[in-house]
């Protein structure tokens, strides 16, 4: 009986000792704000990401709200101003945020696609009836990038265009459409000849999602270029965030597929199987690409 009492006392002490640590981050973060980039329009974004905020709130025991922006820079600025506690950054946005936050940034987890990849591809699309079959064929034509802080929509295709010697004087003009959807629509409506966007595979990406929603016709555009693999967008936080909160967020992210598969299906639009931990090293190439881009601009 004495042994049982002693062991029960030890268990109670262990639980009691753990409580302050668990409560510490909630005292500092009684609510959390999650930054979501402009992948979709505002209405579609709220429909897609609302269940994610609900899931995190249930798992963490604090209110979780979304902060949606119409540009990647808005999410970066929110993180810099402590108006967002966690954000989903693509490779280019991560590289930019790393610079703005002076290295006070760490990725927690990113998605594994249905194809088993921990990444996606930048692509350039043209109208299906275009005669262009390659980037070289776009000489004298127009190209829409998505956003200056988009990996697939700008940083990666711009880098490879430079490597191919197709930046200076190759296009009649280039510009930013503001989002992947806007760029694709610009091609469909003949406002631009080509647009940079993304996909996991030919039947799984920005174009297919617009087709599925009835926003464009099937086979309205075709892909004429695909990049090497880009690491999947990472849910990232400040590196200085309390370690126990980082651990709680990582656990919620990596167990999302087991704890709430129905919501994961909505959030991923059926494109992810689960999320896995990711380290800063996965984005070092993107940081190097951004540094090269900034160097070229300064010359």
Buried (B, 14 or more C-beta within 10 A) or exposed (E): EEEEEEEEEEEEEEEEEEEEEEEEBBEEBEEBBBBBBBBBBEEBBBEBBBBBBEBBBEBBEBEBBBBBBBBBBBBBBBBBEEEBBBBBBBBBBBBBBBBBBEEBBBBBBBBBBBEEBBBBBBBBBBBEEBEBEEBEBBEEBBBBBBBBBBBBBBBBBBBBBBEEEBBEEBBEEBBBBBBBBBBBBBBBEEBBBBBBBBBBBEEBBBBBBBBEEEBBEEEBBBBBBBBEEBBBBBBBBBBEBBEBBBEBBBBBBBEBBEBBEEBBBBBBBEBBBBBEEBEBEBBEBBBEBBEBBEEEEEE
